[in-house]
Amino acid sequence: MRSPFTWCFIALAAIVVAAAPAHSGILDRIFGGGVPSDEKVAAGLKEALEIGTGNAVAATGTLDGFFKNEAIKILLPEKLQRLDKRLRTVGLGSQIDAFVLSMNRAAERAAPSAKSIFKEALRQMTFSDAKQILRGGDTAATDFFRAKTSERLTVSFLPIVSSSLGEVGATKRYKNLVSSPSLDLDRYVTDRSLDGLFHVLGEEEKKIRKDPAARVTKLLKDVFAQSGR
C-alpha cells in the first residue's frame, strides 16, 4: 500500500499539471501507467515544481511584472519616503516617478535569471526534502527554494539591477541626492526583487495545494480514487 506521502506527492503534482494544460502529459510520461513508485512520484513532483517556479519567473520577469502588481511593486525605501512629498512640492515629482519605475524595471529584468537557479535547486532536491515540503505549511516549497537559492539569486540579480538602474538618468540623480552609507540602493532593489519573486512563488504554491483542479488523465483519476480523495 502506498504511504500517505505518496498520495500527497501525486495530488500536488496533479494540481500543478491541471493548472498547466500544455504539460498535461507529464505524469503519464514519468509514471507510464500503473501505481508509481516513491522515486517516480518524487520525479513527478520535481517536474511539477519546475512548472510552478517557471510560472513565477514568467510572471515577474516581464514588462510590468513588478510595476503593476501592487503586492510586489517596489516602492521608495522608507528612508526616502519622508522626502517624497517635499521633493514633489519643488517640482521633482516626475523624476521620483521615473525613479520608482526604474527600480521595478530593474527587478523585471533580473527575474528571468532565477529560472536556471531554481532548476538546479530542483535537481538537488532529495526525497527527504520532498517529504518535508509535503509535511510543511502552505508555502513549504517556497521556503525550501528561498533557503536553497537566496544567496545565488542575490549574486545573479545584483549586477543586473545595478546595470539597469545605472541606465536611468533620474535614478542617477536621485542616488546622488540621497546618497548615504546606510542606504545601498542596488542591494535594496535586489532584496525587494527577491521578496517579490518569492511572494509570487508562494501564491503559486498555495494554488497547487488548495485548488481542486480537474483530474486530467486516467492515471490521476485512478490514483485519487485509490487514495480516497
WOSULCOR-V706298 format. One record per residue. N is the residue number from 1. PHI is phi in degrees with one decimal (999 if undefined). OMEGA is omega in whole degrees, -180 to 180 (NA if undefined). BURIAL is b if it has 9 or more other ideal C-beta (glycine too) atoms within 8 Angstrom, else e. Layout:
BEGIN
[[N;PHI;OMEGA;BURIAL] [N;PHI;OMEGA;BURIAL]]
END
This chain:
BEGIN
[[1;999;180;e] [2;-68.5;178;e] [3;-73.6;175;e] [4;-55.1;179;e] [5;-63.7;180;b] [6;-60.4;-179;b] [7;-67.3;177;b] [8;-63.5;177;b] [9;-57.6;-176;b] [10;-65.0;-180;b] [11;-62.5;-179;b] [12;-63.7;179;b] [13;-63.9;-178;b] [14;-63.1;-177;b] [15;-67.9;177;b] [16;-61.5;-178;b] [17;-63.6;180;b] [18;-64.6;179;b] [19;-79.9;-180;b] [20;-131.8;-174;b] [21;-53.8;-177;e] [22;-63.1;-178;e] [23;-109.7;-173;e] [24;-64.9;179;b] [25;-91.8;-175;e] [26;-58.4;-176;b] [27;-66.4;177;b] [28;-61.6;-178;b] [29;-67.8;-176;e] [30;-77.7;-174;b] [31;-87.3;174;b] [32;72.9;-176;e] [33;127.0;-177;e] [34;82.6;-179;e] [35;-79.3;-175;e] [36;-73.6;173;b] [37;-77.5;177;e] [38;-58.0;-179;b] [39;-64.0;180;e] [40;-70.1;177;b] [41;-63.1;179;b] [42;-62.3;178;b] [43;-63.6;178;b] [44;-65.0;177;b] [45;-61.9;-180;b] [46;-60.6;-179;b] [47;-67.7;177;b] [48;-63.1;179;b] [49;-68.7;175;b] [50;-62.4;176;b] [51;-65.1;-179;b] [52;-62.3;179;b] [53;-68.2;177;b] [54;-61.5;178;b] [55;-63.9;-180;b] [56;-65.2;178;b] [57;-65.3;-180;b] [58;-63.8;-178;e] [59;-69.7;-178;b] [60;-93.7;-175;b] [61;-91.0;180;b] [62;-137.2;-179;e] [63;-56.2;-180;e] [64;72.3;177;e] [65;-59.3;173;b] [66;-97.2;-169;b] [67;-61.2;-177;b] [68;-105.5;174;e] [69;-108.4;-173;b] [70;-61.5;-179;e] [71;-71.3;-176;e] [72;-126.9;-179;b] [73;-53.5;-179;b] [74;-84.1;-179;b] [75;-102.6;177;e] [76;-57.7;173;b] [77;-55.0;-176;b] [78;-53.9;-179;e] [79;-62.1;-178;b] [80;-87.2;-179;b] [81;-61.8;179;b] [82;-66.2;-180;e] [83;-91.2;-171;e] [84;-56.2;-176;b] [85;-63.2;-180;e] [86;-62.6;-179;e] [87;-70.5;178;b] [88;-67.5;-179;b] [89;-69.0;179;e] [90;-104.5;171;e] [91;87.3;-179;e] [92;-102.8;-177;e] [93;-58.7;-178;e] [94;-66.1;178;e] [95;-69.5;177;b] [96;-64.1;179;b] [97;-61.8;178;e] [98;-65.0;179;b] [99;-64.3;179;b] [100;-61.7;178;b] [101;-60.8;-177;b] [102;-64.5;178;b] [103;-64.6;-180;b] [104;-71.5;176;b] [105;-66.0;178;b] [106;-63.3;178;b] [107;-64.0;180;b] [108;-64.1;179;b] [109;-73.1;-177;b] [110;-78.7;-171;b] [111;-53.8;-178;b] [112;-57.8;-180;e] [113;-68.8;180;b] [114;-73.9;-172;b] [115;-59.0;-178;b] [116;-67.7;180;e] [117;-70.4;176;b] [118;-64.3;180;b] [119;-61.2;180;b] [120;-65.0;177;e] [121;-62.1;178;b] [122;-66.6;179;b] [123;-62.1;-178;e] [124;-89.6;-179;e] [125;-65.9;179;b] [126;-94.9;176;e] [127;-62.7;177;e] [128;-63.2;177;e] [129;-58.0;-177;b] [130;-63.0;178;b] [131;-63.4;179;b] [132;-64.9;177;b] [133;-61.2;-178;b] [134;-69.9;177;b] [135;-77.2;-172;e] [136;-80.5;-179;b] [137;-81.1;-173;e] [138;-63.3;-179;e] [139;-122.9;-178;b] [140;-62.2;179;b] [141;-66.3;178;b] [142;-61.4;178;b] [143;-62.6;177;b] [144;-61.0;-179;b] [145;-64.6;179;b] [146;-61.7;-179;b] [147;-66.1;-174;e] [148;-84.0;-169;e] [149;-121.1;-172;b] [150;-56.4;-178;b] [151;-64.4;180;e] [152;-66.9;178;e] [153;-64.2;179;b] [154;-62.2;179;b] [155;-61.4;-179;e] [156;-74.9;-174;b] [157;-73.9;-169;b] [158;-56.3;-180;b] [159;-67.0;178;e] [160;-67.4;178;b] [161;-62.3;-179;b] [162;-60.6;179;b] [163;-64.1;-179;e] [164;-65.1;179;b] [165;-65.6;-179;b] [166;-68.8;-179;e] [167;-84.0;-174;e] [168;-105.5;-177;b] [169;-58.9;-179;e] [170;-61.6;-179;b] [171;-70.0;177;b] [172;-58.2;-179;b] [173;-65.3;-179;b] [174;-67.0;178;b] [175;-62.4;178;b] [176;-66.8;-177;e] [177;-67.0;-174;e] [178;-113.9;-178;b] [179;-52.2;-179;e] [180;-155.0;178;e] [181;-60.3;-177;e] [182;-86.2;-179;e] [183;-128.8;175;b] [184;-98.1;-173;e] [185;-63.2;180;b] [186;-60.1;180;b] [187;-69.0;178;e] [188;-58.6;-179;b] [189;-66.4;178;b] [190;-61.5;-179;b] [191;-63.7;179;b] [192;-69.0;177;b] [193;-63.6;179;b] [194;-66.6;177;b] [195;-58.9;-179;b] [196;-65.9;180;b] [197;-61.2;-179;b] [198;-71.1;175;b] [199;-63.3;180;b] [200;-64.8;178;b] [201;-62.3;178;b] [202;-63.0;177;b] [203;-66.3;176;e] [204;-61.8;-178;b] [205;-65.4;179;b] [206;-61.3;177;b] [207;-62.3;-179;b] [208;-57.6;-175;b] [209;-77.5;-169;b] [210;-112.9;-174;e] [211;-75.0;179;b] [212;-77.6;-174;e] [213;-71.0;180;e] [214;-64.5;177;e] [215;-90.2;-163;b] [216;-92.4;177;b] [217;-133.2;179;b] [218;-61.2;180;e] [219;-58.1;-178;b] [220;-63.7;179;b] [221;-62.1;179;b] [222;-63.4;-178;e] [223;-62.8;180;b] [224;-65.0;179;b] [225;-63.2;-180;e] [226;-70.3;-177;b] [227;-87.2;178;b] [228;75.1;180;e] [229;-90.5;NA;e]]
END
